[in-house]
Amino acid sequence: GGKRAVVMVPFGSYCLGVHSSDSDIDVLAIVPRHVTRQAFLTELEPVLRQHPSVSGLHVVPEAFVPVIKFHWDGVDIDLSCACLPLDAIPSPLDLTDSEILKDLRDAKDVTCLNGPRVTYEIIRRVRNVDAFRTLLRCVKMWARRRGIYANIVGFPGGVAWAIMCAFVCQLYPNMDASMLAEKFFWLYSSRGFEVPVKIASVDECKPPKGAAYMSQWSAGAGPPRPMQVITPTYPVANATFNASRSTVAVVMREIARAHGVASGVAQGRGSYAPLFAASDFFDAYNNYVAVECLSQDEAALKAFHGYVESQIRKLVEKLEGECSDYLAFAHPCTERFGPRGVE
């Protein structure tokens, strides 16, 4: 116990216990009131750059969650920061208690704290954590291999797949992981995503008394998104907000294919191996659009390519709207290629 100048909190796949050797590790630095986010990002950068274990450092201050990205001895780290209105940070710190949000006025602090808060709540909401972890490992590996794991271009990301798995575990709390895998693909091939996937009711996710109001997802507010997977803590949000009609069509096609494989295994036919076959993206279509990013120095290219990648989903939605007469859907690739030298 006691007070500290900073508390480091891992979250995401590492905290869920489903990380792999190529996973990045999400870490939140929780700092007291006298440390601003701007100071954290700008003053920590040169310190990290000089450290012999650090490489590939890149600061993204304008991101939805401002972050410092770097490799530490080859491990990808995403480091973000939340500032609490305290003189020092208590240790241990209970992030599951919504009271921690009470005196926060900066929406970015709430957003950053929601990373670990959502992670802890997902685990709390499932009865058999071991079965959940095995199911999530299976689903994540399948989604990566099939090229449908990338929130930035409109596919579900790690949080969304975790909530989807937790939802299945809530429905079938006594099933083992193998049966849960078959149920996962059967359920989502049947129900789709127009009805929101929720592991906690929105009524349970209320702000503490006196907290600054933050806009949050609510059923029927605004035009419905094609995919709705809802986070289980205040302020509730659609973890698949970036999804488009096209990416949902691709996800549903892949779920139908996976259901065929999983139901065959359940009936004693075949194995799970075809489930994890690599995507045939570059053989599947007649027409492709390539987006090239060009720059004269690598640092600028890294920043620019991150921005361009974040706009791919808007290109997809533009193609959906303007080419709807002859385009069934636009399937964005989740891989990036390069950087390479240009003559």
C-alpha positions as CSV (number, residue, x, y, z in Angstrom):
1,G,0.0,0.0,0.0
2,G,0.9,3.7,0.1
3,K,1.2,6.5,-2.4
4,R,3.2,6.6,-5.7
5,A,4.2,9.2,-8.2
6,V,2.9,6.9,-11.0
7,V,1.1,3.6,-11.3
8,M,1.6,1.4,-14.4
9,V,-1.4,-0.7,-15.4
10,P,-1.3,-3.3,-18.2
11,F,-4.6,-4.0,-20.0
12,G,-5.9,-5.5,-23.3
13,S,-4.8,-9.0,-24.4
14,Y,-1.9,-9.2,-21.9
15,C,-4.3,-8.5,-19.0
16,L,-6.9,-10.9,-20.4
17,G,-4.3,-13.6,-20.5
18,V,-4.6,-14.2,-24.3
19,H,-1.4,-12.5,-25.5
20,S,0.9,-14.2,-27.9
21,S,4.6,-13.7,-28.9
22,D,3.6,-11.1,-31.5
23,S,1.1,-9.3,-29.4
24,D,1.6,-5.7,-28.3
25,I,1.3,-4.8,-24.7
26,D,-1.0,-2.0,-23.7
27,V,0.1,-0.1,-20.7
28,L,-1.6,2.9,-19.0
29,A,0.5,5.2,-16.8
30,I,-1.7,6.8,-14.1
31,V,-0.2,10.1,-13.0
32,P,-1.2,12.8,-10.4
33,R,-2.6,16.2,-11.2
34,H,0.7,18.1,-11.7
35,V,1.6,15.9,-14.6
36,T,-0.2,17.0,-17.8
37,R,-0.7,14.6,-20.7
38,Q,1.2,17.0,-22.9
39,A,4.2,17.0,-20.5
40,F,4.0,13.2,-20.3
41,L,4.2,12.7,-24.0
42,T,6.8,15.4,-24.8
43,E,9.2,14.9,-21.8
44,L,9.1,11.1,-21.8
45,E,9.9,10.8,-25.5
46,P,13.6,11.9,-25.3
47,V,14.2,9.7,-22.2
48,L,12.8,6.7,-24.0
49,R,14.7,7.4,-27.2
50,Q,18.0,7.3,-25.3
51,H,17.3,4.0,-23.6
52,P,19.3,1.1,-25.2
53,S,16.3,-1.3,-25.1
54,V,14.0,1.1,-27.0
55,S,13.6,1.2,-30.8
56,G,11.0,2.3,-33.3
57,L,9.6,5.0,-31.0
58,H,6.6,7.0,-32.4
59,V,4.4,9.5,-30.5
60,V,0.8,9.8,-31.7
61,P,-0.6,12.8,-29.7
62,E,-3.6,13.4,-31.9
63,A,-5.0,9.8,-31.7
64,F,-8.4,9.0,-30.0
65,V,-6.2,7.7,-27.2
66,P,-2.9,9.7,-27.3
67,V,-0.1,7.1,-27.2
68,I,3.6,6.5,-27.3
69,K,4.4,3.4,-29.4
70,F,7.8,1.7,-29.2
71,H,9.6,-1.6,-29.1
72,W,11.2,-2.6,-25.8
73,D,13.7,-5.5,-26.5
74,G,11.6,-6.4,-29.5
75,V,8.2,-6.3,-27.6
76,D,5.6,-3.8,-29.0
77,I,4.5,-1.4,-26.3
78,D,1.6,1.1,-26.5
79,L,1.9,3.5,-23.6
80,S,-0.9,5.9,-22.8
81,C,-1.5,8.3,-19.8
82,A,-4.4,9.2,-17.6
83,C,-4.2,12.0,-15.0
84,L,-6.1,11.8,-11.7
85,P,-7.0,14.9,-9.7
86,L,-4.8,13.7,-6.8
87,D,-1.4,14.8,-5.4
88,A,-0.2,11.2,-5.5
89,I,-1.6,7.9,-6.8
90,P,-2.8,5.4,-4.2
91,S,-1.4,1.8,-4.5
92,P,-3.2,-0.5,-4.9
93,L,-5.6,1.4,-7.1
94,D,-9.1,0.0,-7.7
95,L,-10.0,1.0,-11.3
96,T,-13.2,-1.1,-11.3
97,D,-14.8,1.5,-9.0
98,S,-16.6,4.1,-11.1
99,E,-15.9,6.6,-8.3
100,I,-12.5,7.0,-9.8
101,L,-14.2,9.0,-12.7
102,K,-15.9,11.4,-10.3
103,D,-13.8,14.5,-10.5
104,L,-12.4,14.0,-14.0
105,R,-13.1,16.8,-16.4
106,D,-10.9,15.7,-19.4
107,A,-12.7,13.2,-21.6
108,K,-9.3,11.8,-22.7
109,D,-8.6,10.7,-19.1
110,V,-11.9,8.8,-19.0
111,T,-11.2,7.2,-22.4
112,C,-7.8,6.1,-21.3
113,L,-9.0,4.7,-18.0
114,N,-11.7,2.8,-19.8
115,G,-9.0,0.6,-21.4
116,P,-8.2,-1.3,-18.2
117,R,-11.7,-0.8,-16.8
118,V,-13.3,-2.6,-19.8
119,T,-10.7,-5.4,-19.6
120,Y,-11.4,-6.0,-15.9
121,E,-15.2,-5.9,-16.4
122,I,-15.0,-8.5,-19.3
123,I,-13.3,-10.9,-17.0
124,R,-15.7,-10.2,-14.1
125,R,-18.7,-10.9,-16.4
126,V,-17.7,-14.5,-17.3
127,R,-18.1,-17.5,-14.9
128,N,-15.5,-19.8,-16.4
129,V,-12.5,-17.6,-17.1
130,D,-10.3,-20.5,-18.4
131,A,-13.0,-21.6,-21.0
132,F,-13.4,-17.9,-22.0
133,R,-9.6,-17.5,-22.5
134,T,-9.3,-20.6,-24.6
135,L,-12.3,-19.5,-26.8
136,L,-10.9,-16.0,-27.2
137,R,-7.5,-17.4,-28.2
138,C,-9.2,-19.5,-30.8
139,V,-11.3,-16.7,-32.2
140,K,-8.4,-14.2,-32.2
141,M,-6.2,-16.6,-34.1
142,W,-9.0,-17.4,-36.6
143,A,-9.8,-13.7,-37.1
144,R,-6.1,-12.8,-37.7
145,R,-5.5,-15.7,-40.1
146,R,-8.7,-14.8,-42.1
147,G,-7.8,-11.1,-42.2
148,I,-10.8,-9.7,-40.2
149,Y,-8.9,-8.4,-37.1
150,A,-8.2,-4.7,-37.5
151,N,-10.4,-2.0,-35.8
152,I,-8.6,0.8,-37.7
153,V,-9.9,-0.3,-41.1
154,G,-13.4,-1.3,-39.9
155,F,-13.1,-4.9,-38.7
156,P,-13.6,-5.8,-35.0
157,G,-10.5,-5.3,-32.8
158,G,-9.3,-7.1,-29.7
159,V,-11.9,-5.5,-27.3
160,A,-14.8,-6.3,-29.7
161,W,-13.8,-10.0,-30.2
162,A,-13.4,-10.3,-26.4
163,I,-16.9,-9.0,-25.7
164,M,-18.3,-11.2,-28.4
165,C,-16.7,-14.3,-26.8
166,A,-17.8,-13.2,-23.3
167,F,-21.4,-12.9,-24.6
168,V,-21.3,-16.5,-25.8
169,C,-19.8,-17.6,-22.4
170,Q,-22.6,-15.9,-20.6
171,L,-25.2,-17.7,-22.7
172,Y,-23.5,-21.1,-22.2
173,P,-21.7,-20.9,-18.8
174,N,-21.2,-24.6,-18.4
175,M,-19.8,-25.5,-21.8
176,D,-16.2,-26.4,-22.4
177,A,-14.1,-24.3,-24.9
178,S,-14.5,-26.8,-27.8
179,M,-18.3,-26.6,-27.6
180,L,-18.2,-22.9,-27.1
181,A,-16.2,-22.4,-30.4
182,E,-19.0,-24.2,-32.3
183,K,-21.7,-22.2,-30.4
184,F,-19.8,-18.9,-31.2
185,F,-19.9,-19.4,-34.9
186,W,-23.5,-20.8,-34.9
187,L,-24.8,-17.9,-32.8
188,Y,-23.3,-15.1,-34.8
189,S,-24.1,-16.7,-38.2
190,S,-27.7,-16.8,-36.9
191,R,-28.2,-13.5,-35.1
192,G,-25.9,-11.2,-37.0
193,F,-25.0,-7.8,-35.4
194,E,-27.9,-5.5,-35.9
195,V,-29.1,-6.3,-32.4
196,P,-26.4,-5.0,-30.1
197,V,-24.1,-7.5,-28.4
198,K,-24.0,-6.5,-24.7
199,I,-22.5,-8.3,-21.7
200,A,-23.9,-5.7,-19.3
201,S,-27.1,-3.6,-19.4
202,V,-26.6,0.1,-20.1
203,D,-28.5,0.8,-16.9
204,E,-25.7,-0.8,-14.9
205,C,-23.1,1.5,-16.5
206,K,-24.0,4.8,-14.8
207,P,-21.6,7.6,-14.0
208,P,-20.9,8.3,-10.3
209,K,-22.7,11.2,-8.7
210,G,-21.0,14.5,-9.5
211,A,-19.1,13.1,-12.5
212,A,-18.9,15.2,-15.7
213,Y,-21.5,13.9,-18.2
214,M,-20.0,12.2,-21.2
215,S,-22.0,11.2,-24.3
216,Q,-22.3,7.5,-24.6
217,W,-24.0,4.9,-26.8
218,S,-27.7,4.3,-26.4
219,A,-30.1,2.2,-28.4
220,G,-31.9,4.3,-31.0
221,A,-29.7,7.4,-30.7
222,G,-28.5,8.4,-34.1
223,P,-28.4,6.3,-37.2
224,P,-27.8,2.6,-36.4
225,R,-24.3,1.3,-37.2
226,P,-24.0,-2.0,-39.2
227,M,-22.3,-3.7,-36.3
228,Q,-22.9,-3.0,-32.6
229,V,-20.7,-4.6,-29.9
230,I,-21.1,-2.5,-26.7
231,T,-18.5,-2.0,-23.9
232,P,-19.6,-2.9,-20.4
233,T,-18.4,0.3,-18.4
234,Y,-19.4,3.9,-18.3
235,P,-19.3,5.6,-20.7
236,V,-20.6,2.7,-22.8
237,A,-19.5,2.8,-26.4
238,N,-19.8,0.8,-29.6
239,A,-16.4,-1.0,-29.9
240,T,-17.2,-1.6,-33.6
241,F,-18.2,1.9,-34.5
242,N,-15.7,1.8,-37.4
243,A,-17.4,-1.1,-39.0
244,S,-19.0,-0.6,-42.5
245,R,-21.5,-2.5,-44.5
246,S,-18.6,-4.0,-46.4
247,T,-16.6,-5.2,-43.4
248,V,-19.7,-6.6,-41.7
249,A,-20.5,-8.5,-45.0
250,V,-16.9,-10.0,-45.0
251,V,-17.1,-10.9,-41.3
252,M,-20.5,-12.6,-41.8
253,R,-19.1,-14.6,-44.8
254,E,-16.1,-15.7,-42.7
255,I,-18.4,-16.6,-39.7
256,A,-20.6,-18.7,-42.0
257,R,-17.5,-20.5,-43.4
258,A,-16.1,-21.1,-39.8
259,H,-19.5,-22.4,-38.7
260,G,-19.4,-25.0,-41.5
261,V,-16.0,-26.2,-40.2
262,A,-16.9,-26.1,-36.5
263,S,-20.2,-27.9,-37.0
264,G,-18.4,-30.6,-39.0
265,V,-16.0,-31.1,-36.1
266,A,-18.9,-31.3,-33.7
267,Q,-20.5,-34.1,-35.8
268,G,-17.2,-36.0,-35.9
269,R,-16.2,-34.9,-39.4
270,G,-12.8,-33.3,-40.1
271,S,-10.7,-31.2,-37.8
272,Y,-10.3,-27.5,-36.8
273,A,-7.2,-27.1,-39.1
274,P,-9.2,-25.5,-42.1
275,L,-10.6,-22.9,-39.6
276,F,-7.1,-21.3,-39.4
277,A,-6.2,-21.5,-43.1
278,A,-4.7,-18.3,-44.3
279,S,-7.0,-15.8,-46.1
280,D,-7.2,-16.0,-49.9
281,F,-7.6,-12.2,-50.1
282,F,-5.3,-11.8,-53.2
283,D,-7.0,-14.6,-55.1
284,A,-10.6,-13.8,-54.2
285,Y,-11.3,-10.8,-56.4
286,N,-10.9,-9.5,-59.9
287,N,-10.2,-5.8,-59.0
288,Y,-8.0,-4.2,-56.3
289,V,-7.1,-0.7,-55.3
290,A,-3.6,0.0,-54.0
291,V,-3.0,3.0,-51.7
292,E,0.7,4.2,-51.7
293,C,2.3,6.5,-49.1
294,L,5.4,8.2,-50.2
295,S,7.8,10.3,-48.1
296,Q,11.4,11.4,-48.1
297,D,12.1,10.4,-44.6
298,E,11.1,7.4,-42.5
299,A,9.8,9.3,-39.4
300,A,7.4,11.4,-41.6
301,L,6.3,8.2,-43.4
302,K,5.5,6.5,-40.2
303,A,3.2,9.3,-39.1
304,F,1.7,9.8,-42.5
305,H,1.0,6.1,-43.1
306,G,-0.7,5.9,-39.8
307,Y,-3.0,8.7,-40.8
308,V,-3.7,7.2,-44.2
309,E,-4.5,3.8,-42.7
310,S,-7.0,5.5,-40.4
311,Q,-8.8,6.9,-43.5
312,I,-9.1,3.6,-45.3
313,R,-12.5,2.9,-43.7
314,K,-13.8,6.3,-45.1
315,L,-12.6,5.2,-48.6
316,V,-14.5,2.0,-48.2
317,E,-17.7,3.8,-47.2
318,K,-17.2,6.2,-50.1
319,L,-16.9,3.3,-52.5
320,E,-20.1,1.7,-51.0
321,G,-22.0,4.9,-51.6
322,E,-20.8,5.9,-55.0
323,C,-20.4,2.5,-56.6
324,S,-23.4,0.8,-55.1
325,D,-24.9,-0.1,-58.6
326,Y,-22.1,-2.5,-59.4
327,L,-20.1,-3.0,-56.2
328,A,-21.4,-5.7,-53.7
329,F,-18.8,-4.6,-51.1
330,A,-15.3,-3.3,-50.7
331,H,-13.0,-5.5,-48.7
332,P,-10.1,-3.7,-47.0
333,C,-6.8,-5.6,-46.6
334,T,-5.6,-5.7,-43.0
335,E,-2.0,-6.1,-44.0
336,R,0.4,-3.3,-44.8
337,F,3.4,-3.7,-47.1
338,G,6.7,-1.9,-46.8
339,P,8.4,0.4,-46.2
340,R,10.5,-0.1,-49.3
341,G,13.0,2.1,-51.0
342,V,11.9,4.0,-54.1
343,E,14.2,4.7,-57.0
